């Protein structure tokens, strides 16, 4: 991904077209009544499989959208595991976000569907200071922190002279996995990783045009206390604080908007332009220091709840709770069986990385770290018959440029989920073509609409799709389809996917 500059533009476009802010659970009603793939169906006859292979070969070989691309596709009879179609099934491809299938599946296997991230607040014995013990909950919100503050006040505490500390030691302190690209770091899809999380570690900016063409745009924010931003220090020195520098200007009325984000030293830079008279546009920016961000949101919430706290101090206010501190508040996140939908539907990188670390922390081999999580993933792959030596795993989300998987490995993950105890949960939590998640607008008007339960993956020059098909006559079909070195049109690729998958479904 030049590092995902095109992906960055897509993420920015999603933000500017009014999709919901993050730290909000998905609407589980979408597709709840969809007919899922089933075990029952007519066996695949050898002659039918031969015709299917010839037809799919013709569709792929004659597709201009794949010119020059490296294509891998494996289709299996889900019931028996028999190969129905294979093309470059053992070649290594950049998986992009299809890697989240592995992350979620290992989390289900190792943590169980009832697993929840937990955040606690502890008060010291003298009732003078509060410690927030961060637990890596990727969906912890400012509203949740507000409830923390109200719980403190309801406990009769009116002042905390020693203030608020954040304890982020539940997870390793590694801000980015190997292979993440610095171009991505201003954006909400590549936040700094930490056990300390609130609002997915992004600040929600609102950018409005100025009063005249050529005037600076006007930037406000949320949550509290980040409604307004003072001018940043000269030179934007490194700082844990959220500092916003505005270089974006107001363009002529009717001009195209070109808003973008950069990082410059310690500043979040809002650049580009917004047309005169245009509506304010939302823009989510990753914050530089999640520990500081959580502390400031907690301080602001306590102040609004009527709990006196001292002024903000330099640094990010880290530290463990003192001996004999007692828990005054606890927040349990969603159960994993629901959190997987929040992971897979919008393809949330932060959830993936937190789950990978949580898996690592469940291994009794050290901290909740990326390395331990990857070790657990390789062990799980070996248990389902995949040789991890033929793969490269560098993170949990697929954002790393180092990741490599084969279509056969992806299909094996899906087969293990199908044959395991959590099949229904997996089907409920996958995007559904034409209905929900990243496939909401895909494969429409074809047999594949409403019958494709799958995870997509997109990076510069990479497009992947892997999941299950509900065929008309043969029951469930498992497929993994990855395209590397690709330079084509997304609309044309979607149309080709619809034709190929419909051929499988309608046989």
N, C-alpha and C positions, 0 to 999 in steps of 0.2 A: 504494500500500500504506500506508496509515495506518500507515501505511507498513508494510505487511506484518505488522500485528499478528496477523491470522488466520494468516498464513503462519508467523509466529513460534510461534504455538500449535501448529501442525501439526509444525513442526520439533521443538519440545519434546516433543510426544507421541511422535514417532518415537524420540527419545532415551529416553523413559521406558518404552517398550514393548520395550526390549532389542535394538534393532537394533545392528549392530556399530559400534564406534567408528570414526572416520575414520582416515586414513593406513593403510588396509588395502585391498589390491587386491581387486577383485570376483572371484567364482568363475566363471571363464570356461567351466566345464563346463555351466552352465545354458543350455539351449536349443541346445547344440552340434549336436544331431542334428535340429533343426527344419527342416522343408522351407521353403526360402527362396523368395521371389518369383522368377519366371523370365521370360525373354524370350518364350518360345513360348506361343502361345494363339490362340484363334479371334479374328479381327478383330471389333471392335465394329460391329454393324449400326446404321444410322441409326434404325431403328424401336426397337431396344433402348435406344439412348441417349435417345430421346424418352420412352419409358416410365420409364426410370431417373430422368430429371429430374423427371417428374411425381410419381413415388413419393417421391423425396427432398424435393421441395417440400412434399408433404403431411405428411411426418414432421416437418419443421422448423416449418412454419406452425402445426401443431396441437399443438406441444409446450409444455405449461405451464411447464416448467423454463426455457424461453427467453423468457418473457414480459418485455418491456421491454429485452431484451438486443440488442446489436449483433453480428450473426453474419456471419462470412466463411468460405466454403468453396469450395475449388477442387479438382477431381479430374481427373487427366490419365491418358490411356493412356500408361504409362511408355515403351512401345516407340516410339511415334510422336510423343508430345507433344500429341496431339489432346485438346481439352477435352471431358470427359465431363459435367461439371457445374460451374457457377459461380454463386456468390452473393457479391456485394460483394468480388470477388477483388482489386480494386485499391484498396480502402479501407485506411487505415493503422490497425493494431491494436498494442496493447502485446503484444509477443511472449512476455513472461516467459521461461521457460527454453527455449522452442523456439529462441531466439536462439543457443543453444549448438550447434545444427546448423550455423549459419554459422561460428561460431568454430572448431569442429572441422574443418569442411571446408576452410577457408582454411589451417589449420595443416597438414593433409595435403598440400595443394597446394604450400605455400610451404616447409615444413620437411621433408616426406617422412615415410613411415611408420617409418623407422629412427631418427628424431630422439630424443634423450634429454636430459633435464636432467642437469647434472653439478655435483657439489659436491666441492671440493678442500680439503685441509688442507695448509698449507705451514709449514715450520720455518725459522727465520732461520739465517744462517750460523753464529752463535755457539751455536746450539741452546739458546736462552734463552726464546723466545716462539713461540707457535703462532698462525697466522691461518687462520680458516675462511673460504674464499672461497665465499660463498653463491651458488648458481646458479638459485634459483627452483624447485627440485624440490618440487612440491606434496605429494608422498607421502614425503618424507624423514621418518624416524621416529626416536624416541629410541633404538631398538635399533640403527639405523644409526650414530648418534652414539656409541653404546657401542662399536661396531666400530672407529670412528675412534680412540677412546681406547686400545683394546687394540693397535691398529697402532702407535701412538706408543710404547707400553711395549715392544712386541716389537722396536722399533728401538733398544732400549737406553736410552731416555730416561726418567730417573727423576724429573726435576724441570724445571719451566718457571718460572723466577723472574720472568719478565716476563708470565706468564699467557697468557690467550687473548683474541684480538681477533676480531671478525667483520667481514668485508668484504662489504657488501651492494650494492656499486656496479654490479653487473652489470645491475640493473634500476633504473628511476627510483624515487625515494623519494616515492611518492604513496600515502597510506594507503587512500584510498577513491576510486572513480570518481565523476564527476558524477552526481547523481540517486539515489545511495544514501541511505537515510533513517536518521536517527540512532536511531530506535526499534529498528533491526535490529542495532546494533553490539554488544550483549552476546552475541549468539548465534553458534553455530559456523558457520552458513551465511553470515555476513558478517564474516569475520575481517579484521584489518588486513593490507593487501597489502604485500609486501616480497620482495626476493630471498632474505632470510633466512626460512626456513620449517623448522619441525619440528613433528610431530604436527598438521599443518594449522593451526598457530598457535592451538590451543586447549589449555586445561588440562582434564584429565578429572577432574571432581569426583564424589565419591560422597557422597550425602546420606542420613543415617540418622536415624530419630526419636530424640528424647531419652528419658530414663528415665520421664517422666511427662507427662501432658497439660499444656500450657502451657510446658514447658521448651524451650529453644532446640534446634534440630536440630543434629546433629553432622556436620561437613563434613571429609572427607579428600580427598586428591587423588593424581594421577599425571600425568606420570612423575616420577622422582626429579630434583631434590630437593624436589618439591612434594607430599610426602605429608601434611604438616601445615602449617597456616597460623596464624601468631601473630596476636593482635588487631591490626587495622589502626590506623595513626596517627589521632589525633583529627581529624575533619573530612575524612578521606580525601583528602589533598592529591595533586596530580598527581605520578605517579612511574612509571618504567618497570617497576617490580617488579610481580609478581603479588600483589596484596593482596585478600583475601577478607573481606567484611563479611557477617555472618549476621543477618538479621532474621526469617528463617523460624522458625516454632515448631511444636511437636508438637501435633497436633489430637487430639480424642477418638478412641478406637479405632473403626474402621469408617467414619470420615469420609472424604470425597473429598480427595485430595491436590491442592494448588494451587501447587506449586513453580514459581518463575519466576526470571528473571535480569534485573537492571538494571545500569546503570553509574552510579556516583555519584562524581564527581571521579576519583581514581585507583583506586577500588575496584570489584571485581566484587561485586555484592550478590546474595546468595541470599535470595529472599523467598518469601512464601506459607506453606504448611503441609504436613506429612506426618503421616499418622495414627499413633497409638501402636501399636507392635507390627508396623508395616509393614516390608517388606523395604527395604534401602538402595536408593536410586534413582540411576542415573548421570545426570550433567548436564554437558555440555560447554560451556565458556565461552570466548569469544574473549579472547586476552590483549592488553593494551594496547600492548606493545612487542615485536615479534617478534625484533628484534636482541638485546635484553637476554635474552629467553627462550631463544634458541638458545645464547647465551654461557653462561648459568647451567646449562643441561642439559649442555653440553660440559664445563664445569668440574667438575660433579658426576661425570660419566662418567670423566674423567681421574683424579679422586681415587679412585674405586672401582677403577680399573685399576692403581693404584699409582704414579701420576705426580703429584708434588707441585706444587700450584698455589697462588698467593697468595690471600688472602681476597678476596671480591668487593669491587669498588670502586664508588664512585658513577658514574652514567652507564651507558651500554649497551656500552661497550668496542668502539667501531668503529675501523676503521683498515685501510689496505691493508697488504699484506705488504712487507717491506723488500726492497731490491735483492738479487739472488742467492739469495733464498729458494727452497728446493726442495720439490717436492710429496712429501709423505710418505704421503698417503692420497687416494684418489679414489673417489667413489661415482657410478655411472651409474644413473639412474632407469629406469623401464620405457620400452621403445620406444613411440613414439606410437601405433603400431597396437594396442597393448594399453591404453595410457593413455586412449584414447578411450572404452573401455568404462567405465573409472573415472570419466570425465567424464559420459557420457550415462546410464549405468544409474542411479546415485543422484542425478544432476543436481548435480554438485559445482561450486559457484561459484568456489572458489579455483583449481581446475584450469583452469577457463575463463579466468579473469583472467591466470593465469600463461602460458597458451598465447597469449593475445592479445599480451602483452608480448614473448614470445619471437618471435612473428611480426614484431612491430615491430623487434626487434633484428636480424632477418635482412634488413632492407631497405637496409643500408648508407647509412642516412640519419640516423644519430644513435643515441641509446641505445635499449635495449629498453623502450619506453614505450608507454603506452596510445594516445597520439596517433598514433604511427607504426604501431601495430597496426591501428587503425581506418582509417588511410590505406591500408594494404595490403588490408583487407577491401573498401573501396570500389573499389579498382582491380580486385580479383578479381571483384566483382559486375559491374563494367562489362564484363569479359572474357566473362562468361557471358550477357550480354545484359540485365542488370538496370540500370536507371538509378538510381544511388545518390542522386540528388538528390531522389527521392521517398520516401526513408527517413530515419530518424534513428537513428544508432548512437552509443551513449554508453559502453558497456562490453562485456565479453565474455560475461557470464553471463545477462543479461536482468534482473538485479535492479534496474537503474536505472529510475526512473519516466520517464526521457526517451526510452527506446528505442521505436521504432515500425517495424514491418515490414508488408508486405502479404502475403496468402496467395499471391499470384502470385510474389513474391520468394522466399518459403520453398519453394514448389514448384520454382522454378528452381534453388535450391541442391541440392535432392534430385535433380533431373534431371541436374545437372552431376556429382554423385557417381555416379549410375547409369551415365552414359556415360563416366566417367573410368576410370583404371586401378585404383582402390581400391574398387570396388563390393563385393567380398566382405568386405573389412575393415569397411566401413561397416555392412553388414547384420549382421555378427558383433558389432558394438559398439553397436548400437541396443537399447533395451529391447524386449521381446517380450511382447505381451499374454498375461496368465495365467501367465507363466513367469519373467520376470526384470525387474530394475530397477524404475523407478517405475510400470510397467504390470503388475507381478507379480499384483496383485489386481484388475486391470481387465478388462472385457469377458468375464468368465467365463461359460461356458454358452452362448456365441453362436458363430456362424461366425467371428467376428473373433478369438476366442481362438486363439493359436498361429499366426495368419496376419497379425497386425498388427505390423510392425517400425517403431516410431515413437518420437519424442521428445515428451514432454508438457511443459507449462508452466503454472504456477499462481502467481498473485498475488491479492491482494484484488480481487475483481470481474473477474478474468481467468482463463480456462481455454483452453489451446491444445493441439493435438495435430497432429503432422505427420510423415509417413513414407511407408511403402510397404505395400500390401496384396497378399497372395498370393491372387488370385481363383481360383475353381474352374475357369473356362473360358477366360479372356482373358489370362492371364499377369499381369504386375505392373501395379499401379495406384499412381500417386503422388497423395498428397492433403495438403492443408494446411487446417486447420480451427481458427479462432480465435473466441473469444467474449469480448466486452468488455461492460462495464456490466451485469454479471451478478450476480444475487442469489439464485440457486437452490440446490438440493440437489446435492451431489456424486454421491450414489447415483443420483439421477434423471438427471443428466447422463450418467453412465456408461451407464445403461440406454439412453438415447437414442443415444449414440455406438454402442453395440452394435447397435442396430436399423439405423442408417444405414449403418455400415460393413459390416454383414452383407448389406445390400441390394446394395452394390457387389460384395462378394465372391461372392455367390451368383447373380449375373445369368447 
